[in-house]
Amino acid sequence: MKKIINGMLIVCLCLFSLMGSDISAQTWNLVWQDEFTNGIGPDWVFETGTGNDGWGNQELQYYRRENASVRNGELIITAKRESFGGRNYTSARMKTQGRRSFKYGKIEARIALPSFTGSWPAFWMLGNSISSVGWPSCGEIDIMEHVNNAPDIHGTIHWRDHNGSYASFGKQTNTDVTQFRLYTVEWDENAITWFVDGRQYNKVNIANGINGTSEFHEEFFLLLNMAIGGWFPGFAVDNDAFPAEMRIDWVRVYQKGANPNPSSPVVLYQNCDYGGYQAGLTQGTYTLSQLRSLGVRNDDISSLKVASGYQVTLYRDDNFSGNSIVVGGDDSCLVNENFDDVVTSVIVSQGSGNWSTRIEAENYSNMSGIQREPCSEGGENIGYTDPGDWLAYRNISFPRSGAYTIEYNVASDVDGGQFSTDLNAGNTVLGELNVPNTGGWQNWTTISHTVNVNAGTYPLGIYSRVGGWNLNWIHITEGVNNKQGDLAINKEEIFSVYPNPTKGILHVKGAEEGDTMIIYSVLGKQVLKTSKSKNQINVSSLPKGIYVLKNDTNNKTLKFIKN
């Protein structure tokens, strides 16, 4: 966000000296991200109020925390026409100051914007030194600004030059801001370069602090906001445009040659009932009392977000012994499906497995013909699929070229369902999968295939070729999963139960009379053993929770919920 000094914008005249040579191709490693999958991450701080003089820009809104929310895996900053705190409009402004800052890197976000008279949304950065030296001496990098209903966006830097004067340099480029666009800066010791959807449109040379640009060789933090009015857009506002939404799919920061920092939080706990992460853990061991001191309640640990390259081992006692569950590698919101006993201690360590990520089916970024419904395993699933329906998901960053196993948790009460998966809006088709008849719309099973993917970041798509199937989640793991392989399951081979959830009687399909059935808690404790009789098992004596049913005769397993 540009600011005004003494009522006047001063532009550096030495623009020619800022143009540098192209940055050579870089290898970028992801070091920080917020995907907004289930809430707003812990590294954001909300600025509230009017900033006395409109945050230095004569803005017309009052910033409130309540104007930021998460919907369908997107951060939504909503500007409203409402009277609050002496202003006629409200919006939200958030930053990572004091939580996360970066020196150099590739910083990008996927954003869709409103476009109307009086709007001023921005994705930008300020130097950490602002609290001591003020603005513009701290430096400012505007990754993206848009004003009013103009057909372009701006990329700009602001600083105090070698003469001690305010200076700025920027360019703009045409784009349809109402559609999701990828806004990026690549910033290193030599230059800052701006991109929209991978297309470069601006570049500034900062090598050796040329023209007093030493500010841009220090740590910077991130900001997101949507202002209403101010010196840049002016003071006319289209009051018919409210409420207006700035939608952010994700924000990511990459750096050259960086590895996960074990001194930074790598595991975050979240209560999925209200969203928002509670506490961050670094490498080490944590007892119940230590978890509580960090704000984690042992009876409400309902999900985890684990940084890539790490894993967390969950225990149900303070002795780090007995049954355990290991979760690792970029997982989000594992809603109580990995344990049903109280977790009272954990160990955080370097991950031993391959990269993986999990996507909840309902967290699509776009779709056609799809409906959502409550899922028997918690949350929602997608369903009511017909031929030609499709789903699009946020960009997936595949760290290396090679084989990946993609698993799909599906259910169907009919035969013949089929879908295909692709990357990059259909440019790379990964293959087709047949969905088996699982004996019910909430009787879940997992099918998978192994695909080859080149390293890079791509949107993921699902296309319904033959409808009549439900999808609960997608899990992508680097490497070949020999336990799954490519599945083409006939309905006679399906091991399933219904109803699921159940209050008492489980009806079993895909087992022979007399097969030995063992039921475990998901931490591995055996709670019931019986021989199947008349295709049913009585589980009414079990407490409410999630369980694993194993056919000990043929080693098939499945999960069910006892209500």
C-alpha positions in Angstrom: 0.0 0.0 0.0 1.5 3.3 -1.0 1.5 6.0 1.6 1.5 9.8 1.4 4.1 12.1 2.8 3.2 15.7 3.4 0.3 15.4 1.0 2.5 14.7 -2.0 3.7 11.5 -3.8 7.4 11.9 -4.9 8.7 9.5 -7.6 12.3 8.7 -8.0 13.6 10.1 -11.3 16.6 7.7 -11.6 14.4 4.9 -12.9 16.8 3.8 -15.6 19.4 2.8 -13.0 17.0 0.4 -11.3 16.5 -1.9 -14.3 18.7 -5.0 -13.8 19.6 -8.1 -15.7 17.3 -11.1 -15.5 17.5 -13.3 -12.4 18.8 -16.7 -13.4 16.6 -19.8 -12.9 16.4 -20.6 -9.2 15.6 -23.7 -7.1 13.1 -22.6 -4.5 12.2 -24.5 -1.4 9.0 -24.0 0.5 9.7 -22.5 3.9 6.3 -21.1 5.0 2.7 -21.3 3.9 -0.8 -20.8 5.0 -3.3 -22.8 2.9 -6.3 -21.6 5.0 -7.6 -25.2 4.8 -9.4 -25.1 8.1 -8.8 -21.7 9.6 -6.4 -18.8 9.7 -3.0 -19.8 10.8 -1.2 -18.7 14.0 1.3 -16.4 12.2 -1.2 -13.7 11.4 -1.8 -10.6 13.6 -4.9 -8.4 13.0 -4.6 -4.6 13.0 -7.8 -2.9 14.1 -9.2 0.6 14.1 -8.8 3.6 11.9 -5.1 4.2 12.2 -5.9 7.7 13.4 -5.4 9.3 9.9 -6.6 6.3 7.8 -3.3 4.4 8.1 -1.4 7.2 6.5 -3.5 6.9 3.4 -6.8 8.7 4.4 -8.6 5.4 4.1 -12.4 5.4 5.0 -12.8 2.1 6.7 -12.5 0.7 10.2 -10.5 -2.5 10.3 -12.0 -5.4 12.3 -10.9 -9.0 13.0 -14.5 -10.1 12.4 -14.2 -9.2 8.7 -11.8 -12.0 8.0 -13.0 -15.6 7.8 -12.3 -18.9 6.0 -14.8 -20.5 3.6 -14.1 -23.6 1.5 -10.4 -23.4 2.1 -10.1 -19.7 1.2 -9.4 -16.7 3.3 -12.2 -14.2 2.8 -11.6 -10.5 3.6 -15.0 -8.9 3.5 -15.5 -5.1 3.1 -18.9 -4.0 4.4 -21.0 -0.8 4.3 -21.8 -0.4 7.9 -21.3 2.2 10.6 -18.6 1.3 13.1 -16.1 3.3 15.2 -17.1 6.5 13.5 -16.6 5.1 9.9 -19.1 4.1 7.3 -17.2 1.0 6.1 -15.5 -2.0 7.7 -12.8 -4.4 6.4 -9.8 -6.4 7.6 -6.0 -5.9 7.7 -3.7 -8.7 8.8 0.1 -9.1 9.0 2.8 -11.5 10.1 4.8 -8.9 12.0 6.5 -10.4 15.1 5.5 -13.9 14.0 7.1 -14.5 10.5 9.5 -12.4 8.5 11.8 -13.2 5.6 14.9 -11.9 3.9 14.8 -12.7 0.2 12.7 -15.4 -1.4 9.8 -16.1 -3.7 6.6 -14.8 -2.1 3.3 -15.5 -3.8 -0.4 -15.8 -3.3 -3.4 -16.9 -5.3 -6.0 -14.1 -5.1 -9.3 -13.1 -6.6 -10.4 -9.4 -6.1 -13.5 -7.3 -6.3 -13.4 -4.4 -8.8 -15.4 -1.3 -8.0 -15.0 2.4 -7.4 -13.4 3.0 -4.0 -11.8 -0.4 -3.5 -8.1 -0.8 -2.7 -7.0 -4.4 -1.9 -3.3 -5.2 -1.5 -0.8 -8.0 -0.9 2.4 -6.4 0.3 5.4 -6.4 2.7 7.1 -4.0 5.1 10.5 -4.1 6.7 10.8 -5.3 10.3 12.6 -2.0 11.1 9.4 0.0 10.7 9.0 0.1 14.5 12.4 1.8 15.0 13.1 3.8 11.8 9.6 4.4 10.5 8.2 4.4 7.0 9.6 4.7 4.3 13.1 4.0 5.8 12.0 0.5 6.6 11.2 -0.2 2.9 8.0 -1.5 1.3 7.3 -4.1 -1.4 3.9 -4.0 -2.9 3.5 -7.5 -4.5 0.0 -6.5 -5.8 -2.3 -3.5 -5.5 -5.5 -2.8 -7.3 -7.6 0.4 -7.3 -11.2 1.0 -8.2 -12.3 -0.9 -11.3 -9.2 -0.3 -13.3 -8.1 -3.1 -15.7 -4.6 -3.5 -14.2 -2.6 -4.2 -11.0 0.5 -2.4 -9.6 3.8 -3.7 -8.4 5.9 -1.1 -6.5 8.6 -0.5 -4.0 9.0 2.5 -1.6 12.1 3.5 0.3 14.3 6.4 1.4 17.0 6.9 -1.1 20.7 7.8 -0.6 19.8 11.5 -0.4 17.4 10.8 2.5 14.4 11.5 0.3 11.3 9.4 -0.2 11.4 7.4 -3.4 9.2 4.8 -5.2 9.3 2.9 -8.4 6.5 0.7 -9.9 4.9 -0.6 -13.0 1.4 -2.0 -13.8 0.0 -4.7 -16.1 -3.4 -5.5 -17.4 -5.3 -8.5 -15.9 -8.8 -9.6 -14.9 -8.5 -9.3 -11.2 -11.9 -10.8 -10.5 -10.5 -14.3 -11.5 -8.0 -16.1 -9.3 -4.5 -14.9 -10.3 -1.1 -15.9 -9.0 0.8 -12.8 -7.8 4.5 -13.3 -7.2 7.7 -11.5 -6.4 11.1 -13.1 -6.7 13.5 -11.2 -4.4 17.2 -11.8 -3.9 20.4 -9.8 -3.2 20.4 -8.4 -6.8 16.8 -7.6 -7.8 13.1 -7.7 -7.1 11.0 -9.1 -10.0 7.2 -9.1 -10.3 5.0 -11.7 -12.0 1.3 -12.4 -12.7 0.5 -16.0 -13.5 4.2 -16.5 -14.1 4.5 -13.6 -16.6 7.1 -11.0 -15.6 6.0 -7.4 -15.9 8.4 -5.4 -13.6 11.9 -5.6 -12.2 14.1 -3.4 -9.9 17.8 -3.6 -9.4 18.8 -3.5 -5.7 22.3 -4.9 -6.0 24.7 -3.3 -3.4 22.0 -1.0 -2.2 22.0 1.1 -5.4 20.1 4.3 -5.1 19.8 3.9 -1.3 18.0 0.6 -1.6 19.8 -1.0 1.4 16.3 -1.3 3.1 15.6 -4.3 0.8 18.5 -6.3 2.2 16.7 -6.7 5.6 13.9 -8.9 7.0 10.3 -8.1 5.8 6.9 -9.3 7.0 3.7 -9.9 5.0 0.4 -8.0 4.9 -3.0 -8.5 3.4 -5.8 -6.0 3.5 -8.6 -4.3 1.6 -9.0 -0.6 2.1 -12.0 1.5 1.1 -11.1 4.9 -0.3 -7.9 6.9 0.3 -5.5 9.0 -1.6 -4.8 6.3 -4.2 -8.4 5.3 -5.3 -9.9 8.6 -4.3 -13.0 9.2 -2.1 -15.9 8.3 -4.3 -17.3 4.9 -3.3 -19.8 2.6 -5.1 -22.1 1.8 -2.2 -24.0 -0.8 -4.3 -20.8 -3.0 -4.4 -21.0 -4.1 -0.8 -20.4 -6.6 0.7 -17.3 -7.1 -1.3 -14.9 -10.0 -0.9 -11.1 -10.3 -1.4 -10.5 -14.1 -1.7 -7.1 -15.6 -0.9 -6.6 -19.3 -1.8 -3.2 -19.5 -0.2 0.0 -17.6 0.7 3.5 -19.2 0.3 7.1 -18.3 0.8 10.0 -20.1 -0.8 13.8 -19.5 -0.3 16.9 -20.7 -2.1 18.5 -23.8 -0.6 16.5 -23.6 2.6 15.6 -26.5 4.8 13.0 -26.8 7.6 14.3 -24.9 10.7 14.0 -27.1 13.8 13.9 -24.1 16.0 10.7 -22.9 14.4 7.2 -24.4 15.2 6.7 -27.4 12.9 3.6 -29.0 14.5 0.4 -27.0 15.1 -2.7 -28.2 17.0 -6.1 -27.1 16.0 -9.6 -27.5 17.4 -11.7 -28.0 14.4 -14.9 -26.9 16.2 -13.8 -23.3 16.1 -10.8 -23.1 13.7 -7.5 -21.4 14.2 -4.3 -23.0 15.5 -3.6 -23.1 19.2 0.0 -23.7 19.8 3.2 -24.6 17.9 5.7 -27.3 18.8 9.3 -27.6 17.8 11.4 -30.8 17.8 11.5 -32.5 21.1 9.3 -34.5 23.6 6.3 -33.0 25.4 4.5 -34.4 28.4 0.9 -33.6 29.4 1.9 -30.7 31.7 4.1 -29.2 29.0 1.4 -29.5 26.4 -1.0 -27.7 28.8 1.5 -25.0 29.4 1.5 -24.3 25.7 -2.3 -24.0 25.6 -3.0 -27.5 24.3 -5.8 -29.3 26.1 -5.4 -33.0 26.1 -9.1 -33.6 25.6 -9.6 -31.5 22.5 -6.6 -32.3 20.2 -8.7 -32.8 17.1 -6.3 -32.2 14.3 -2.7 -31.6 13.4 -0.8 -29.6 10.8 2.7 -31.0 10.4 5.4 -29.2 8.4 6.9 -31.0 5.5 10.0 -33.0 6.6 8.7 -33.7 10.1 6.5 -36.2 12.0 4.8 -36.3 15.3 4.3 -39.5 17.3 1.1 -39.4 19.6 1.0 -41.3 22.8 -1.8 -41.8 25.4 0.4 -41.7 28.5 3.3 -39.6 29.8 5.8 -42.4 29.5 6.1 -42.3 25.7 5.3 -46.0 25.6 2.6 -48.4 24.5 0.5 -47.9 21.3 1.3 -44.8 19.2 0.2 -43.1 16.1 2.6 -41.4 13.7 1.5 -38.4 11.6 3.8 -36.6 9.3 4.4 -34.5 6.2 2.1 -31.6 5.5 -1.2 -33.1 6.8 -4.0 -30.8 7.9 -7.1 -31.3 10.1 -6.9 -35.1 10.7 -10.3 -34.9 12.5 -9.9 -37.5 15.3 -9.7 -40.3 12.9 -6.3 -41.4 14.0 -7.1 -41.9 17.7 -10.0 -42.2 20.0 -8.2 -42.2 23.3 -6.8 -39.2 25.2 -3.5 -38.1 23.8 -1.3 -36.9 26.6 2.3 -36.9 25.2 4.0 -36.4 21.9 7.4 -36.6 20.3 8.2 -34.2 17.4 11.1 -35.4 15.1 12.5 -35.3 11.6 10.2 -37.2 9.3 11.2 -40.6 8.1 8.6 -40.9 5.4 8.2 -39.4 2.0 6.4 -36.1 1.2 2.6 -36.3 1.3 -0.4 -34.1 1.4 -4.1 -34.7 2.1 -7.0 -32.8 0.5 -10.6 -32.9 1.9 -12.9 -33.4 -1.1 -15.2 -30.5 -0.1 -12.3 -28.0 0.0 -12.4 -27.4 -3.8 -11.5 -24.0 -5.3 -14.1 -24.4 -8.1 -16.5 -27.0 -9.4 -19.4 -27.7 -11.7 -22.5 -29.9 -10.8 -21.1 -31.0 -7.4 -23.0 -31.1 -4.2 -21.8 -31.4 -0.6 -23.3 -33.5 2.2 -22.5 -34.6 5.8 -20.0 -37.4 5.9 -20.2 -40.4 8.3 -16.5 -40.0 9.1 -16.9 -36.3 10.1 -17.0 -33.1 8.1 -18.4 -33.3 4.6 -18.0 -35.3 1.4 -18.9 -34.5 -2.2 -21.5 -36.5 -4.1 -24.5 -36.6 -6.5 -22.0 -36.8 -9.3 -23.1 -37.0 -13.0 -21.2 -37.4 -16.2 -19.4 -34.1 -17.0 -19.2 -32.8 -13.4 -15.8 -31.7 -12.3 -13.8 -30.4 -9.3 -10.7 -28.1 -9.2 -8.4 -27.9 -6.2 -5.7 -25.5 -5.0 -2.2 -25.8 -6.5 -0.3 -28.8 -5.3 3.5 -28.4 -5.0 5.2 -31.6 -6.0 8.8 -31.4 -4.5 10.5 -33.7 -6.9 10.0 -35.4 -10.3 9.1 -39.1 -10.1 6.3 -41.5 -9.0 3.5 -40.4 -6.7 0.7 -42.6 -5.2 -2.7 -40.9 -5.2 -5.4 -42.4 -3.0 -9.1 -41.6 -3.1 -11.6 -42.4 -0.3 -14.8 -43.2 -2.2 -18.2 -44.7 -1.6 -21.0 -45.8 -4.0 -24.3 -47.8 -3.9 -24.2 -48.5 -7.7 -21.9 -50.1 -10.2 -19.8 -48.5 -12.9 -18.7 -45.1 -11.4 -15.6 -43.7 -13.1 -13.6 -40.5 -12.9 -10.3 -39.2 -14.2 -7.6 -37.0 -12.5 -5.5 -34.3 -14.2 -3.1 -31.5 -13.4 -2.8 -28.0 -14.8 -6.4 -27.6 -16.0 -6.4 -30.9 -18.0 -3.0 -30.4 -19.7 -1.6 -33.5 -17.9 -4.1 -36.4 -17.5 -3.0 -38.7 -14.7 -5.4 -41.6 -15.4 -8.9 -43.0 -14.9 -10.2 -44.9 -12.0 -13.2 -47.2 -11.6 -15.3 -46.7 -8.5 -16.5 -49.9 -7.0 -20.0 -50.5 -5.5 -19.2 -50.3 -1.8 -22.6 -51.3 -0.6 -23.7 -47.8 0.5 -23.2 -44.1 -0.1 -21.4 -43.8 3.3 -19.5 -47.1 3.1 -16.0 -45.9 2.4 -13.1 -47.6 0.8 -9.8 -46.4 -0.7 -8.7 -46.8 -4.3 -5.5 -45.6 -5.7 -3.1 -45.4 -8.7 0.6 -44.5 -9.1 1.4 -41.7 -11.5 4.5 -39.9 -12.7 4.7 -36.1 -12.1 7.3 -33.5 -12.9 8.4 -31.3 -10.0 6.4 -28.1 -9.9 3.1 -26.6 -8.7 -0.1 -27.4 -10.4 -3.9 -27.2 -9.8 -5.5 -30.6 -9.4 -8.7 -31.6 -11.2 -11.2 -34.4 -10.9 -13.5 -35.1 -13.9 -16.6 -37.4 -13.6 -16.8 -39.7 -16.6 -19.5 -41.9 -15.2 -21.4 -40.6 -12.2 -22.8 -42.2 -9.1 -19.9 -41.9 -6.6 -19.0 -40.0 -3.5 -15.5 -38.7 -2.6 -14.3 -38.0 1.0 -10.6 -37.1 0.6 -7.6 -37.4 -1.6 -4.1 -38.3 -0.3 -1.0 -37.9 -2.4 2.3 -39.6 -1.3 5.7 -39.4 -2.9 6.8 -42.8 -4.2 5.0 -46.1 -4.9 2.6 -47.5 -2.3 3.0 -51.2 -2.8 0.2 -52.0 -0.4 -2.3 -50.2 -2.7 -1.1 -50.3 -6.2 -3.6 -49.7 -9.0 -6.9 -50.9 -7.8 -9.7 -52.3 -9.9 -12.0 -53.8 -7.3 -15.1 -55.9 -8.1 -18.0 -55.4 -5.7 -17.7 -59.0 -4.6 -14.2 -58.2 -3.3 -15.4 -55.3 -1.1 -15.2 -55.7 2.6 -17.8 -53.3 4.0 -20.3 -52.7 6.8 -23.6 -50.9 7.2 -25.0 -48.8 8.7 -21.9 -46.7 9.3 -22.2 -45.0 11.8 -24.1 -47.6 13.8 -25.6 -47.6 17.3 -25.6 -51.4 17.7 -25.6 -53.9 14.8 -23.0 -54.0 12.0 -24.1 -55.8 8.9 -21.0 -57.2 7.1 -20.4 -57.7 3.4 -17.4 -59.4 1.8 -16.8 -62.0 4.5 -17.5 -65.7 4.8 -19.6 -67.3 7.5 -17.4 -68.2 10.5 -14.6 -65.7 9.7 -13.0 -64.3 12.8 -13.6 -60.6 13.3 -11.5 -58.5 15.7 -12.4 -54.9 16.6 -9.6 -52.5 17.7 -9.6 -48.9 18.9 -7.6 -46.9 16.3 -4.6 -46.9 18.8 -4.5 -50.7 18.4 -6.2 -51.9 21.5 -8.4 -55.0 20.9 -11.9 -54.4 22.3 -14.0 -57.2 20.7 -13.4 -60.6 19.1 -16.1 -62.7 17.5 -17.0 -65.1 14.7 -19.4 -63.5 12.2 -22.8 -65.0 12.5 -25.7 -64.3 10.1 -23.7 -61.5 8.5 -23.8 -59.2 11.5 -21.9 -58.1 14.7 -23.3 -56.6 17.8 -21.2 -53.6 18.9 -23.7 -52.0 21.2 -21.5 -52.5 24.2 -18.7 -50.3 22.7 -18.3 -46.7 23.8 -18.8 -44.0 21.1 -15.8 -43.6 18.9 -14.0 -44.7 15.8 -12.9 -48.3 15.5 -11.1 -50.7 13.1 -12.7 -53.9 12.1 -10.3 -56.6 11.0 -11.3 -59.9 9.3 -8.5 -62.0 10.8 -9.2 -64.7 8.3 -8.1 -62.7 5.3 -6.5 -59.7 6.9 -9.0 -57.2 5.4 -9.7 -54.1 7.5 -12.0 -51.1 7.5 -13.1 -48.3 9.8 -16.5 -47.7 11.3 -18.1 -45.2 13.8 -20.0 -46.3 16.9 -22.6 -43.7 17.8 
